[in-house]
Amino acid sequence: MIGMIALAGIIVRNSILLVDFMNQELAAGVPFEEAVIRAAAVRAKPIALTGVAAMAGAFFIVDDPIFSGLAVSLIFGIFVSTILTLVVIPVVYYGVMHERLKRAA
């Protein structure tokens, strides 16, 4: 349960920052497709560094007999969630907002 809470916090924070960056790019007048691509490219490094730091922190408790399962689930969960954040969030945002912008125009 602790691992799920930790993973959810990291995923949600990264996703919110990514969507906020996309909205800021759109507000600055950047074309929609370019804003989504630019946001994913610019935020990829901080998101990846956050994931690597969290995985490195969990790596130190792998040897503990009680918390080793938690550490392994955190390491692989953070890895997968980082990849999904960088791929799924921009695709879903593009799909949802593209339809809204098309209807508004």
N, CA, C and O atoms as a GROMACS GRO file, in nm:
protein
  420
    1MET      N    1   0.083  -0.119   0.000
    1MET     CA    2   0.000   0.000   0.000
    1MET      C    3   0.087   0.126   0.000
    1MET      O    4   0.056   0.223  -0.068
    2ILE      N    5   0.195   0.123   0.075
    2ILE     CA    6   0.285   0.238   0.079
    2ILE      C    7   0.346   0.262  -0.059
    2ILE      O    8   0.359   0.376  -0.102
    3GLY      N    9   0.382   0.154  -0.127
    3GLY     CA   10   0.437   0.166  -0.262
    3GLY      C   11   0.339   0.228  -0.359
    3GLY      O   12   0.378   0.309  -0.443
    4MET      N   13   0.211   0.191  -0.350
    4MET     CA   14   0.109   0.247  -0.438
    4MET      C   15   0.094   0.398  -0.415
    4MET      O   16   0.079   0.475  -0.510
    5ILE      N   17   0.098   0.438  -0.289
    5ILE     CA   18   0.084   0.580  -0.257
    5ILE      C   19   0.205   0.657  -0.311
    5ILE      O   20   0.190   0.765  -0.367
    6ALA      N   21   0.323   0.601  -0.294
    6ALA     CA   22   0.444   0.667  -0.343
    6ALA      C   23   0.444   0.677  -0.496
    6ALA      O   24   0.477   0.782  -0.552
    7LEU      N   25   0.407   0.569  -0.561
    7LEU     CA   26   0.403   0.571  -0.707
    7LEU      C   27   0.298   0.667  -0.759
    7LEU      O   28   0.322   0.741  -0.855
    8ALA      N   29   0.181   0.668  -0.697
    8ALA     CA   30   0.075   0.758  -0.740
    8ALA      C   31   0.118   0.903  -0.725
    8ALA      O   32   0.087   0.986  -0.811
    9GLY      N   33   0.186   0.935  -0.618
    9GLY     CA   34   0.232   1.072  -0.598
    9GLY      C   35   0.330   1.117  -0.704
    9GLY      O   36   0.320   1.229  -0.755
   10ILE      N   37   0.423   1.031  -0.738
   10ILE     CA   38   0.523   1.066  -0.840
   10ILE      C   39   0.458   1.079  -0.977
   10ILE      O   40   0.486   1.174  -1.049
   11ILE      N   41   0.372   0.985  -1.013
   11ILE     CA   42   0.307   0.987  -1.144
   11ILE      C   43   0.219   1.110  -1.159
   11ILE      O   44   0.224   1.179  -1.261
   12VAL      N   45   0.138   1.138  -1.058
   12VAL     CA   46   0.046   1.251  -1.065
   12VAL      C   47   0.123   1.383  -1.074
   12VAL      O   48   0.086   1.470  -1.153
   13ARG      N   49   0.228   1.398  -0.996
   13ARG     CA   50   0.306   1.522  -0.999
   13ARG      C   51   0.369   1.542  -1.136
   13ARG      O   52   0.363   1.652  -1.192
   14ASN      N   53   0.430   1.438  -1.190
   14ASN     CA   54   0.492   1.450  -1.322
   14ASN      C   55   0.389   1.480  -1.429
   14ASN      O   56   0.414   1.561  -1.518
   15SER      N   57   0.273   1.417  -1.421
   15SER     CA   58   0.168   1.439  -1.521
   15SER      C   59   0.113   1.581  -1.514
   15SER      O   60   0.090   1.644  -1.617
   16ILE      N   61   0.093   1.630  -1.393
   16ILE     CA   62   0.041   1.766  -1.377
   16ILE      C   63   0.140   1.867  -1.431
   16ILE      O   64   0.102   1.962  -1.500
   17LEU      N   65   0.268   1.849  -1.402
   17LEU     CA   66   0.370   1.941  -1.454
   17LEU      C   67   0.377   1.936  -1.606
   17LEU      O   68   0.396   2.040  -1.670
   18LEU      N   69   0.363   1.819  -1.663
   18LEU     CA   70   0.369   1.805  -1.808
   18LEU      C   71   0.250   1.874  -1.874
   18LEU      O   72   0.267   1.947  -1.972
   19VAL      N   73   0.131   1.851  -1.822
   19VAL     CA   74   0.011   1.915  -1.879
   19VAL      C   75   0.015   2.065  -1.858
   19VAL      O   76  -0.025   2.140  -1.947
   20ASP      N   77   0.063   2.111  -1.744
   20ASP     CA   78   0.075   2.254  -1.718
   20ASP      C   79   0.172   2.319  -1.817
   20ASP      O   80   0.148   2.429  -1.865
   21PHE      N   81   0.282   2.251  -1.845
   21PHE     CA   82   0.378   2.304  -1.941
   21PHE      C   83   0.316   2.313  -2.080
   21PHE      O   84   0.339   2.410  -2.153
   22MET      N   85   0.236   2.212  -2.118
   22MET     CA   86   0.168   2.217  -2.247
   22MET      C   87   0.072   2.335  -2.252
   22MET      O   88   0.066   2.406  -2.353
   23ASN      N   89  -0.003   2.357  -2.145
   23ASN     CA   90  -0.096   2.470  -2.142
   23ASN      C   91  -0.023   2.604  -2.147
   23ASN      O   92  -0.073   2.698  -2.210
   24GLN      N   93   0.092   2.614  -2.083
   24GLN     CA   94   0.170   2.738  -2.090
   24GLN      C   95   0.221   2.764  -2.231
   24GLN      O   96   0.221   2.878  -2.278
   25GLU      N   97   0.263   2.658  -2.298
   25GLU     CA   98   0.309   2.674  -2.437
   25GLU      C   99   0.194   2.720  -2.525
   25GLU      O  100   0.213   2.808  -2.610
   26LEU      N  101   0.077   2.664  -2.507
   26LEU     CA  102  -0.039   2.706  -2.585
   26LEU      C  103  -0.075   2.851  -2.556
   26LEU      O  104  -0.110   2.925  -2.648
   27ALA      N  105  -0.067   2.891  -2.430
   27ALA     CA  106  -0.098   3.030  -2.393
   27ALA      C  107   0.004   3.127  -2.452
   27ALA      O  108  -0.027   3.243  -2.476
   28ALA      N  109   0.127   3.078  -2.475
   28ALA     CA  110   0.231   3.164  -2.534
   28ALA      C  111   0.216   3.175  -2.685
   28ALA      O  112   0.292   3.248  -2.749
   29GLY      N  113   0.119   3.104  -2.742
   29GLY     CA  114   0.094   3.116  -2.885
   29GLY      C  115   0.162   3.011  -2.971
   29GLY      O  116   0.163   3.024  -3.094
   30VAL      N  117   0.217   2.909  -2.910
   30VAL     CA  118   0.282   2.801  -2.985
   30VAL      C  119   0.172   2.715  -3.048
   30VAL      O  120   0.072   2.687  -2.982
   31PRO      N  121   0.188   2.673  -3.173
   31PRO     CA  122   0.088   2.584  -3.235
   31PRO      C  123   0.068   2.457  -3.152
   31PRO      O  124   0.161   2.410  -3.086
   32PHE      N  125  -0.053   2.402  -3.157
   32PHE     CA  126  -0.092   2.292  -3.070
   32PHE      C  127   0.002   2.173  -3.079
   32PHE      O  128   0.052   2.128  -2.976
   33GLU      N  129   0.027   2.120  -3.198
   33GLU     CA  130   0.110   2.002  -3.213
   33GLU      C  131   0.252   2.026  -3.161
   33GLU      O  132   0.312   1.942  -3.095
   34GLU      N  133   0.305   2.145  -3.194
   34GLU     CA  134   0.440   2.178  -3.150
   34GLU      C  135   0.446   2.195  -2.998
   34GLU      O  136   0.547   2.160  -2.936
   35ALA      N  137   0.340   2.247  -2.938
   35ALA     CA  138   0.337   2.265  -2.792
   35ALA      C  139   0.342   2.130  -2.721
   35ALA      O  140   0.410   2.115  -2.620
   36VAL      N  141   0.269   2.032  -2.774
   36VAL     CA  142   0.269   1.900  -2.712
   36VAL      C  143   0.406   1.835  -2.725
   36VAL      O  144   0.458   1.778  -2.629
   37ILE      N  145   0.464   1.842  -2.844
   37ILE     CA  146   0.596   1.782  -2.867
   37ILE      C  147   0.703   1.852  -2.785
   37ILE      O  148   0.787   1.787  -2.722
   38ARG      N  149   0.700   1.984  -2.785
   38ARG     CA  150   0.801   2.060  -2.711
   38ARG      C  151   0.792   2.035  -2.560
   38ARG      O  152   0.894   2.021  -2.493
   39ALA      N  153   0.670   2.028  -2.509
   39ALA     CA  154   0.653   2.003  -2.366
   39ALA      C  155   0.707   1.866  -2.327
   39ALA      O  156   0.774   1.852  -2.225
   40ALA      N  157   0.678   1.765  -2.409
   40ALA     CA  158   0.729   1.631  -2.379
   40ALA      C  159   0.881   1.628  -2.387
   40ALA      O  160   0.946   1.563  -2.306
   41ALA      N  161   0.938   1.698  -2.484
   41ALA     CA  162   1.083   1.698  -2.500
   41ALA      C  163   1.152   1.775  -2.387
   41ALA      O  164   1.255   1.731  -2.336
   42VAL      N  165   1.097   1.889  -2.350
   42VAL     CA  166   1.160   1.972  -2.246
   42VAL      C  167   1.146   1.907  -2.108
   42VAL      O  168   1.241   1.911  -2.029
   43ARG      N  169   1.031   1.849  -2.080
   43ARG     CA  170   1.008   1.791  -1.948
   43ARG      C  171   1.062   1.649  -1.934
   43ARG      O  172   1.060   1.594  -1.824
   44ALA      N  173   1.109   1.588  -2.043
   44ALA     CA  174   1.158   1.450  -2.037
   44ALA      C  175   1.276   1.436  -1.942
   44ALA      O  176   1.281   1.342  -1.863
   45LYS      N  177   1.371   1.528  -1.947
   45LYS     CA  178   1.489   1.517  -1.862
   45LYS      C  179   1.454   1.530  -1.714
   45LYS      O  180   1.498   1.446  -1.635
   46PRO      N  181   1.376   1.631  -1.671
   46PRO     CA  182   1.341   1.638  -1.528
   46PRO      C  183   1.258   1.518  -1.481
   46PRO      O  184   1.276   1.471  -1.368
   47ILE      N  185   1.168   1.469  -1.566
   47ILE     CA  186   1.088   1.352  -1.528
   47ILE      C  187   1.178   1.230  -1.513
   47ILE      O  188   1.164   1.153  -1.418
   48ALA      N  189   1.269   1.212  -1.608
   48ALA     CA  190   1.361   1.097  -1.601
   48ALA      C  191   1.453   1.108  -1.479
   48ALA      O  192   1.478   1.008  -1.412
   49LEU      N  193   1.502   1.227  -1.450
   49LEU     CA  194   1.588   1.244  -1.333
   49LEU      C  195   1.514   1.218  -1.203
   49LEU      O  196   1.570   1.162  -1.109
   50THR      N  197   1.388   1.259  -1.196
   50THR     CA  198   1.307   1.230  -1.078
   50THR      C  199   1.290   1.079  -1.061
   50THR      O  200   1.302   1.027  -0.950
   51GLY      N  201   1.264   1.011  -1.171
   51GLY     CA  202   1.249   0.865  -1.166
   51GLY      C  203   1.377   0.796  -1.124
   51GLY      O  204   1.374   0.704  -1.042
   52VAL      N  205   1.490   0.839  -1.180
   52VAL     CA  206   1.619   0.778  -1.146
   52VAL      C  207   1.653   0.802  -0.998
   52VAL      O  208   1.703   0.713  -0.930
   53ALA      N  209   1.624   0.922  -0.950
   53ALA     CA  210   1.652   0.952  -0.809
   53ALA      C  211   1.567   0.866  -0.716
   53ALA      O  212   1.616   0.815  -0.616
   54ALA      N  213   1.439   0.850  -0.750
   54ALA     CA  214   1.352   0.767  -0.667
   54ALA      C  215   1.392   0.620  -0.674
   54ALA      O  216   1.387   0.549  -0.573
   55MET      N  217   1.433   0.573  -0.792
   55MET     CA  218   1.478   0.434  -0.805
   55MET      C  219   1.608   0.413  -0.727
   55MET      O  220   1.627   0.308  -0.665
   56ALA      N  221   1.697   0.511  -0.732
   56ALA     CA  222   1.823   0.499  -0.657
   56ALA      C  223   1.796   0.495  -0.507
   56ALA      O  224   1.862   0.420  -0.434
   57GLY      N  225   1.700   0.574  -0.461
   57GLY     CA  226   1.664   0.571  -0.319
   57GLY      C  227   1.606   0.438  -0.277
   57GLY      O  228   1.633   0.388  -0.168
   58ALA      N  229   1.524   0.380  -0.364
   58ALA     CA  230   1.465   0.249  -0.332
   58ALA      C  231   1.568   0.137  -0.341
   58ALA      O  232   1.553   0.034  -0.276
   59PHE      N  233   1.671   0.157  -0.420
   59PHE     CA  234   1.774   0.055  -0.436
   59PHE      C  235   1.844   0.023  -0.304
   59PHE      O  236   1.889  -0.090  -0.284
   60PHE      N  237   1.854   0.121  -0.216
   60PHE     CA  238   1.926   0.101  -0.090
   60PHE      C  239   1.850   0.013   0.009
   60PHE      O  240   1.910  -0.036   0.104
   61ILE      N  241   1.721  -0.009  -0.011
   61ILE     CA  242   1.648  -0.096   0.081
   61ILE      C  243   1.620  -0.234   0.021
   61ILE      O  244   1.542  -0.311   0.076
   62VAL      N  245   1.683  -0.263  -0.093
   62VAL     CA  246   1.664  -0.395  -0.155
   62VAL      C  247   1.718  -0.506  -0.065
   62VAL      O  248   1.661  -0.614  -0.060
   63ASP      N  249   1.826  -0.481   0.006
   63ASP     CA  250   1.888  -0.583   0.091
   63ASP      C  251   1.812  -0.608   0.221
   63ASP      O  252   1.836  -0.709   0.288
   64ASP      N  253   1.722  -0.521   0.257
   64ASP     CA  254   1.646  -0.539   0.380
   64ASP      C  255   1.548  -0.655   0.364
   64ASP      O  256   1.474  -0.660   0.265
   65PRO      N  257   1.546  -0.749   0.458
   65PRO     CA  258   1.458  -0.866   0.442
   65PRO      C  259   1.310  -0.833   0.450
   65PRO      O  260   1.228  -0.905   0.393
   66ILE      N  261   1.274  -0.726   0.520
   66ILE     CA  262   1.132  -0.691   0.535
   66ILE      C  263   1.083  -0.606   0.419
   66ILE      O  264   0.974  -0.629   0.367
   67PHE      N  265   1.163  -0.508   0.378
   67PHE     CA  266   1.118  -0.412   0.278
   67PHE      C  267   1.172  -0.439   0.137
   67PHE      O  268   1.158  -0.353   0.050
   68SER      N  269   1.231  -0.553   0.114
   68SER     CA  270   1.288  -0.579  -0.019
   68SER      C  271   1.179  -0.587  -0.126
   68SER      O  272   1.201  -0.541  -0.238
   69GLY      N  273   1.064  -0.642  -0.094
   69GLY     CA  274   0.954  -0.648  -0.190
   69GLY      C  275   0.905  -0.509  -0.227
   69GLY      O  276   0.876  -0.482  -0.344
   70LEU      N  277   0.896  -0.423  -0.127
   70LEU     CA  278   0.857  -0.285  -0.152
   70LEU      C  279   0.958  -0.216  -0.241
   70LEU      O  280   0.920  -0.143  -0.333
   71ALA      N  281   1.085  -0.238  -0.216
   71ALA     CA  282   1.190  -0.174  -0.296
   71ALA      C  283   1.184  -0.219  -0.440
   71ALA      O  284   1.194  -0.137  -0.531
   72VAL      N  285   1.168  -0.348  -0.462
   72VAL     CA  286   1.163  -0.399  -0.600
   72VAL      C  287   1.040  -0.345  -0.672
   72VAL      O  288   1.049  -0.305  -0.788
   73SER      N  289   0.925  -0.345  -0.605
   73SER     CA  290   0.805  -0.292  -0.669
   73SER      C  291   0.817  -0.143  -0.698
   73SER      O  292   0.769  -0.096  -0.800
   74LEU      N  293   0.881  -0.068  -0.609
   74LEU     CA  294   0.903   0.074  -0.634
   74LEU      C  295   0.996   0.096  -0.752
   74LEU      O  296   0.969   0.182  -0.837
   75ILE      N  297   1.103   0.021  -0.758
   75ILE     CA  298   1.201   0.040  -0.866
   75ILE      C  299   1.136   0.016  -1.002
   75ILE      O  300   1.145   0.100  -1.092
   76PHE      N  301   1.070  -0.098  -1.018
   76PHE     CA  302   1.009  -0.128  -1.147
   76PHE      C  303   0.885  -0.046  -1.173
   76PHE      O  304   0.857  -0.011  -1.288
   77GLY      N  305   0.810  -0.014  -1.069
   77GLY     CA  306   0.692   0.072  -1.085
   77GLY      C  307   0.729   0.212  -1.129
   77GLY      O  308   0.663   0.270  -1.215
   78ILE      N  309   0.833   0.267  -1.071
   78ILE     CA  310   0.878   0.401  -1.110
   78ILE      C  311   0.932   0.400  -1.252
   78ILE      O  312   0.908   0.494  -1.328
   79PHE      N  313   1.003   0.295  -1.289
   79PHE     CA  314   1.055   0.285  -1.426
   79PHE      C  315   0.941   0.283  -1.527
   79PHE      O  316   0.942   0.359  -1.624
   80VAL      N  317   0.844   0.198  -1.505
   80VAL     CA  318   0.731   0.187  -1.598
   80VAL      C  319   0.649   0.315  -1.598
   80VAL      O  320   0.608   0.362  -1.705
   81SER      N  321   0.624   0.372  -1.482
   81SER     CA  322   0.543   0.493  -1.477
   81SER      C  323   0.612   0.612  -1.543
   81SER      O  324   0.546   0.698  -1.600
   82THR      N  325   0.744   0.616  -1.536
   82THR     CA  326   0.817   0.724  -1.604
   82THR      C  327   0.802   0.711  -1.755
   82THR      O  328   0.778   0.810  -1.824
   83ILE      N  329   0.817   0.590  -1.806
   83ILE     CA  330   0.800   0.569  -1.950
   83ILE      C  331   0.657   0.601  -1.992
   83ILE      O  332   0.636   0.668  -2.093
   84LEU      N  333   0.560   0.554  -1.914
   84LEU     CA  334   0.420   0.581  -1.949
   84LEU      C  335   0.387   0.730  -1.941
   84LEU      O  336   0.310   0.781  -2.023
   85THR      N  337   0.444   0.800  -1.843
   85THR     CA  338   0.420   0.943  -1.832
   85THR      C  339   0.471   1.017  -1.954
   85THR      O  340   0.406   1.110  -2.002
   86LEU      N  341   0.585   0.977  -2.004
   86LEU     CA  342   0.643   1.046  -2.120
   86LEU      C  343   0.576   1.007  -2.252
   86LEU      O  344   0.592   1.077  -2.351
   87VAL      N  345   0.503   0.897  -2.254
   87VAL     CA  346   0.439   0.852  -2.377
   87VAL      C  347   0.287   0.870  -2.373
   87VAL      O  348   0.229   0.932  -2.462
   88VAL      N  349   0.224   0.818  -2.269
   88VAL     CA  350   0.078   0.815  -2.265
   88VAL      C  351   0.017   0.953  -2.240
   88VAL      O  352  -0.080   0.990  -2.306
   89ILE      N  353   0.071   1.030  -2.147
   89ILE     CA  354   0.013   1.160  -2.114
   89ILE      C  355   0.011   1.253  -2.234
   89ILE      O  356  -0.094   1.312  -2.261
   90PRO      N  357   0.121   1.270  -2.310
   90PRO     CA  358   0.112   1.356  -2.429
   90PRO      C  359   0.013   1.304  -2.534
   90PRO      O  360  -0.056   1.383  -2.598
   91VAL      N  361   0.006   1.172  -2.552
   91VAL     CA  362  -0.086   1.116  -2.651
   91VAL      C  363  -0.231   1.140  -2.610
   91VAL      O  364  -0.313   1.180  -2.692
   92VAL      N  365  -0.263   1.115  -2.484
   92VAL     CA  366  -0.399   1.136  -2.436
   92VAL      C  367  -0.434   1.285  -2.440
   92VAL      O  368  -0.544   1.321  -2.481
   93TYR      N  369  -0.342   1.370  -2.398
   93TYR     CA  370  -0.365   1.514  -2.402
   93TYR      C  371  -0.391   1.559  -2.545
   93TYR      O  372  -0.483   1.638  -2.570
   94TYR      N  373  -0.312   1.510  -2.638
   94TYR     CA  374  -0.330   1.546  -2.778
   94TYR      C  375  -0.468   1.502  -2.827
   94TYR      O  376  -0.538   1.578  -2.893
   95GLY      N  377  -0.506   1.379  -2.794
   95GLY     CA  378  -0.635   1.328  -2.840
   95GLY      C  379  -0.751   1.406  -2.783
   95GLY      O  380  -0.845   1.439  -2.856
   96VAL      N  381  -0.748   1.436  -2.655
   96VAL     CA  382  -0.858   1.506  -2.590
   96VAL      C  383  -0.864   1.652  -2.635
   96VAL      O  384  -0.970   1.701  -2.674
   97MET      N  385  -0.752   1.720  -2.628
   97MET     CA  386  -0.752   1.863  -2.662
   97MET      C  387  -0.767   1.888  -2.811
   97MET      O  388  -0.821   1.991  -2.850
   98HIS      N  389  -0.722   1.796  -2.893
   98HIS     CA  390  -0.738   1.813  -3.038
   98HIS      C  391  -0.887   1.816  -3.074
   98HIS      O  392  -0.930   1.896  -3.156
   99GLU      N  393  -0.964   1.729  -3.011
   99GLU     CA  394  -1.109   1.727  -3.035
   99GLU      C  395  -1.175   1.855  -2.981
   99GLU      O  396  -1.263   1.911  -3.046
  100ARG      N  397  -1.132   1.900  -2.864
  100ARG     CA  398  -1.191   2.023  -2.807
  100ARG      C  399  -1.158   2.144  -2.893
  100ARG      O  400  -1.245   2.228  -2.918
  101LEU      N  401  -1.034   2.152  -2.939
  101LEU     CA  402  -0.995   2.266  -3.021
  101LEU      C  403  -1.065   2.262  -3.158
  101LEU      O  404  -1.098   2.366  -3.215
  102LYS      N  405  -1.086   2.141  -3.209
  102LYS     CA  406  -1.156   2.127  -3.336
  102LYS      C  407  -1.300   2.172  -3.324
  102LYS      O  408  -1.353   2.239  -3.412
  103ARG      N  409  -1.366   2.136  -3.213
  103ARG     CA  410  -1.505   2.176  -3.190
  103ARG      C  411  -1.515   2.327  -3.166
  103ARG      O  412  -1.613   2.389  -3.207
  104ALA      N  413  -1.416   2.385  -3.100
  104ALA     CA  414  -1.418   2.529  -3.070
  104ALA      C  415  -1.395   2.612  -3.195
  104ALA      O  416  -1.443   2.725  -3.203
  105ALA      N  417  -1.323   2.557  -3.292
  105ALA     CA  418  -1.293   2.636  -3.413
  105ALA      C  419  -1.401   2.632  -3.516
  105ALA      O  420  -1.387   2.694  -3.621
   0.00000   0.00000   0.00000
